[in-house]
């Protein structure tokens, strides 16, 4: 743990022009501390603000100057208190000087650590860089930057700059920003520094690296071009999925009084004889069986060890080929990066010349890799050049794994050109589609690319850490809603949609999309959708089978379609050729309502949903199935956060749609007050927000 | 009430398996109906070594290939091989001209076995003698062998419920009009009954597919179009291949033999109110050796695995837990399974279009897992194909890819949709038209190891060096490299070994590792010279000498090792080891002293004291 200990100073701009985005900065800094509390408990954090009204820092006391820079938090091991400090940052009144603030941060790090733990110190600057720094007493600004850069190098401090570029009003300011960015860029000559420009809160969340994973090499050794020519390379993972944390299973068996209970659950596997289930077979009596057709072949591990495929550790070049031969969708796994061996100038040059030649000629290299001795498989993959943009960064390669013959299924699909005219778009439709592609541009010229993977945080992990924090304070807390900034990742920007409303309406008019009620599965995708899909298919098969039986008789409604849900529901409820129809009708109506609500955009489906809900309520009273309706309403209520149903429930209370009470159906165990209470409870909740 | 949002009772670990492996439940029963009429034995084309091959050979070859794939990867699939227009007959209904081929120890419709493959591979040798070929549909015979074949196949497919088994009949023939020798009312009658038979089979959920063996003059619309229930718009699919080369025909057949298995149907929400249905297919997934089962080594019978949860505090057996916890600030923060599912449910199950970007925004490192292929489906939402094709064309023309959010409950991710146009080669379709769904990383998934190297000492290559590298690139050029030309040596070896062990063969078959570089090609003088020139350009003239010199000079670490070795040698010389070992006094020494001995004799120094003593004893030969 201590090996990876990081010392971080957050240098935050709180000047007047930053006020708009400060709440988001508070949020991501809090997230950073939360993650450190989980993954880096011994990491240390300090906070420096600039642009503040007052001044509070050691340097001002010692040498004077450094005005409007406040040390909010001295460097100390992460703790809850830091979260509280970050909850509300003071809003500044001055336009701060980021260089002064960096120096203060540096000073804190040097005073506390000297030259120990080099390379693990990081300063993270968040600013909009809209204000010029003051002219130094002697020399130029860039001289000053160089001096500080030298210091950083000496003490092994890294600098991450996140520049928030909000929309600028005057071109004058753009000039200042450019100058500032240039200055910050200069740091990279001497030090490990990085500048990221972000356009808004969503990418701000992704830009700040909240968790430090020290990279581990996958392979160190030769990249063999031939028997005679080798390049020393180190291979790392470039991307690796950060998985949802694995939670431990909780046991409540321990007595309440036991303070030292671990509450953990162990999982135990027992292997039993099929014929005699009481007999447990000990491990030494077990043997692995491998499927071969219908046979199962028993093979001991020693036997297997002897015949296994054991290639030697190596990375060999098979040849070069045109990049167009390798299509993007053949990439199989997460990506590796090949870097020249550190400190080996020859390797740096060899990689650089190959990479540049490949880039020029549009070629890729095919490699055969065995990363470790003893690995039982080989990897075939494609090496593509990654030309470094900075002078001090070596050129490198990205490596993507390609499929083997066994991994590919060559299915054939009808060609689009041979489709009948009815399925081909006409000119107007094509135009509407072209316009859509042009309109929803996420990388408009002259602006920052939106939703860049490198800057887009994982909404689920963010939500999990929020929930973790919330529940640690209040165990009964509900799961928080998805942060508004994260909604930009899961759904299109409503701003753009409303801006381009006429275009979208045109699109909607051009394409005639009709649900096929016969083939259409019950709209339960959200409810029963399982990745395996087995249930859905079975259901479809069921329906088919039923249809088959009933063929010959007049067509009866067996499903609730989207065109006439109310009529379908009534007809299904009225069917008397089997008790299952009532149940199915209720189930499908519920699914239909759920689907409506889920696909609702700004409440456009609420009216339909209410009508359906009323019909369902009447139907349930008539058929004496109050529980089915009440359970469903409860279910919706429970899911109102995910589905964003607050307004819907408000609507329900105005229409006075309540749970089915005992008065209406004797089977119900809900009395009048309870029925009302659900809706009132909701009103209280909505006022809280 | 079944209102259990999907998958909350599943473990997290399950979801990945779903993604990577096809579901075991999707079983398929196929009957291969191979025409054995004399026409099938006419030469179809020449093989590589100029030996003429018949259409019948081609069909057998393709079936063999698919059997081999099946025995490895599709454990639950069952097949029957059935010839029609044969001299002999062998089938359940005792129909003329139909011969169902199988081997001992296997039902007519069953999983393929090693034996079946072996015997079937020799069928060309004994076919004429034991089964024979004869054309039945003639005025004189009054037999309708096609009808008989369909009927026999349908009878074979009677087992298994239509619910979870996909049933198929594949007809291999090169005769587009089997009824050409008949005329008048008899012909009309024969056609009518055959079509009716096919229709009956289809109504029972059996799909019928035709693999025409000579597509150039094969007139599908003569009889088969109606028999297969083809729509006019599907016809063009049948006319894309050519039979000029045997290889190409086989390729074409092989591709058509596998039925497309869709993963699931997704809704692509283009904008509110415009949603289309697309089917997703897993065209590329890593295939791994099949799962193992535990057996009792005494009886070789499979064992039943039981999982139980035990409370660590009390030792009590517990039901499957519904509460999980994560440690945070020293507390246990508890979550129910439902709450965890809710956290992951950030969107509905649909694919939401977010916008478009130029193709160069999709970097080479924006990848995490194998892609998924999307093709429009009109069955659920009519008009989907039209909208999809329009979007596909716009994206191709404007060089854009789409960014979308896939809100699946187990693995919601940001994805790129890359449109691909169809690519047709001599052996038919090489790349299908549609969109590939590529899973993008989040910022949490991207790492920056290159930033550790920010340093002034990183020169870039000179133009001269790049020029030399370019000429190297030209020399070692894989011209017609195709992405999946190699078979996986590890997997090949696995199955070869399994086969050998299963059949108690003593010799391990040799499996060629196709992935090794082409030594011969690399040794060509032109290539060697290009490599040598590049080497001199980047490494300098005397690289090998410098390397050798560097290796000769001792580094700090090796100096230290040497010093340690000398100290240990000196120290351990002070004991009479043989005597100590003899009297069992080794245990009185300290671990340090024992390690001195081991170091001095270049033995491993790991393990506890007893291990060290044992190692010394072994070394001393005690």
Interface residues (C-beta under 8 A of the other chain):
Chain A: X37 X38 X80 X188 X189 X191 X192 X193 X194 X206 X207 X209 X211 X213 X215 X225 X226 X227 X228 X229 X236 X237 X238 X239 X240 X241 X242 X244 X245 X246 X247 X248 X249 X250 X251 X252 X253 X254 X258 X261 X262 X263 X264 X265 X266 X267 X268 X269 X270 X271 X272 X273 X274 X275 X277 X281 X285 X286 X287 X288 X289 X290 X291 X292 X293 X294 X295 X296 X297 X298 X299 X300 X303 X304 X307 X308 X309 X311 X316 X317 X318 X319 X320 X321 X325 X326 X327 X328 X329 X330 X331 X332 X333 X334 X335 X337 X339 X342 X343 X345 X346 X348 X349 X350 X352 X353 X354 X356 X357 X358 X360 X361 X363 X366 X368 X376 X377 X378 X380 X384 X386 X388 X390 X391 X392 X393 X394 X395 X396 X398 X400 X402 X403 X404 X405 X406 X407 X408 X409 X410 X411 X412 X413 X414 X415 X416 X417 X418 X419 X420 X422 X423 X424 X425 X429 X430 X432 X433 X434 X436 X437 X438 X440 X441 X442 X443 X449 X450 X451 X452 X453 X454 X455 X456 X457 X458 X459 X460 X461 X463 X464 X467 X468 X469 X471 X472 X475 X479 X482 X486 X489 X490 X491 X492 X497 X504 X507 X508 X511 X512 X513 X514 X515 X516 X519 X520 X521 X525 X526 X527 X528 X529 X530 X531 X532 X533 X534 X536 X538 X541 X542 X545 X548 X587 X590 X598 X599 X601 X604 X628 X631 X632 X635 X639 X642
Chain B: X1 X2 X3 X5 X6 X7 X12 X15 X18 X19 X23 X25 X71 X73 X75 X110 X111 X112 X113 X114 X162 X163 X164 X203 X232 X233 X234 X236 X237 X240 X254 X255 X256 X258 X260 X263 X264 X265 X267 X269 X270 X271 X272 X273 X274 X275 X276 X281 X282 X283 X284 X285 X286 X287 X289 X290 X291 X292 X293 X294 X295 X296 X297 X298 X300 X301 X302 X303 X304 X305 X306 X307 X308 X309 X310 X311 X312 X313 X314 X316 X318 X321 X323 X324 X325 X326 X327 X328 X329 X331 X332 X333 X334 X335 X339 X340 X342 X343 X344 X345 X346 X347 X348 X349 X350 X352 X353 X354 X355 X356 X357 X358 X361 X362 X364 X365 X366 X367 X368 X369 X370 X371 X373 X375 X378 X379 X380 X381 X382 X383 X384 X385 X386 X387 X389 X390 X391 X392 X393 X394 X395 X397 X398 X400 X403 X405 X407 X408 X409 X410 X411 X412 X414 X418 X420 X422 X424 X428 X429 X431 X432 X433 X434 X436 X438 X440 X441 X442 X443 X444 X445 X446 X447 X448 X449 X450 X451 X452 X453 X454 X455 X456 X457 X458 X459 X460 X461 X462 X465 X466 X467 X468 X469 X470 X472 X473 X474 X476 X477 X478 X479 X481 X482 X483 X484 X485 X486 X487 X488 X489 X490 X491 X493 X494 X495 X497 X498 X499 X500 X501 X502 X508 X511 X513 X515 X516 X517 X518 X522 X527 X528 X531 X532 X534 X535 X537 X538 X539 X540 X543
